[in-house]
Amino acid sequence: MAISHAASGELIDITPLGERVRDTVSSTLIRAEHFEVFRLVLPAGKSTQEHRAAGLITIQCLEGVVELDSHGQAQTLTPGTLVYLADAEPHAVTALEDASLLITMLLHRA
């Protein structure tokens, strides 16, 4: 079964999940040749391993609190904050509270 992604012009609900955050899985919202947007959901205490994206990314905190490790420092993202990371910048995210993030990527796929 193919995963459905939003079509051009389709509205996408990115409102905070609230009580549903622990029961929601991360999902890709938009996928195009060189562009992706997904909601990353992390329960408190969970982390991503350090990794590099194949392109430019932004990370926007929709709800909760996360710690972003990048550029040799730790920064705290809270609702309403946004960070940009250059192509292939190593980074990791740890949820300090149940959190959801909106990740936007401009990819350089072959």
N, C-alpha and C positions, 0 to 999 in steps of 0.2 A: 504494500500500500504506500503510495507516494505521500509525503508530508506536504500539506498545503501551506503556501506562503501568500502574503497579501499581494493583490494585483495592483497595478498602477491606478491611482485614484481611490482605492479602498481605504476607509477609515480603520485605524488600528487603536484599540483601547490599551493605553499604557498607564492607566491610573494605578496608584498604589494598591497592592493586594490586601493589605490589612491582615485580618485573621487568617486569610487563605494562603499567606506566604509560605507556611510550612508544608502545605499540601499541593503546592504548584511546582511543576518542573520547569527547568530552563527551556526556552524554545526560540527557534529562529522565526522572526516575524517577516523579514524581507530577504529574498535571495535573488541577486541578479549577477551578471557576469563578473563585475568588479566592485560590487557593493553588497554588504550584508548588515542587517540590524537584528539583534537578538536581545531577549530579556534573560539575564543571568540571575537565577535565584539561589541564594546561599543561606542556609540556616546558620544561626550563631555558632561560632567555633569552626566552621568549615572553611577550607582554603582551596585556591587553585594552585597548582604547582607553577613555579616560575616558567614562563613561556614567552615566545615572541610571535607577534601577529605578522602575517604576510602582507603588511600594508599599514597605512595610517589608521589610528583608532581614536575614538572618544569613549570615555566611560562616564555615564551620568548616573548619579545615585537617585533612585526614585523613592526609596524608603529604607529605613534602617541605617546602620553605620558600618562602614568597612574601612580597613586599612589597606592602602595601596603601597606596595614596595616597588619603586622604580627610581632610576637615576641615582641610586645609592642612598635613598632616603625613604622613610615611611611617612605617608600623608593620610590624614583622615578625611574620608568623603562622607558627607551627611546629605540628607535630602535637599535637592536644589543645587548641588555642586557638580561640576563637570571638569574633567581633565582630558587633555589631548596628549597622546603618545606618538612619537615619530615612528616611522617604518622600522620594524624589527626591534623596537626597544624592549629589553627584557623586563618583565613585570610579573607580580603575583598579587592576589587579593585575598584577604582574610576577613570574614564577617565577624564583627564585634557584637552585632545584634542580627536578628533575622533581617535579611536585606534583599532587595531586588535592584538590579542595575540595568540600564539601557546601554548596550554596546553597539556602536556604529563603526563599521570598518570600510575603508576604501582600499580594495585589494589590488594587487598586481599579479593576478593569476595569468598563467601562460595560455 
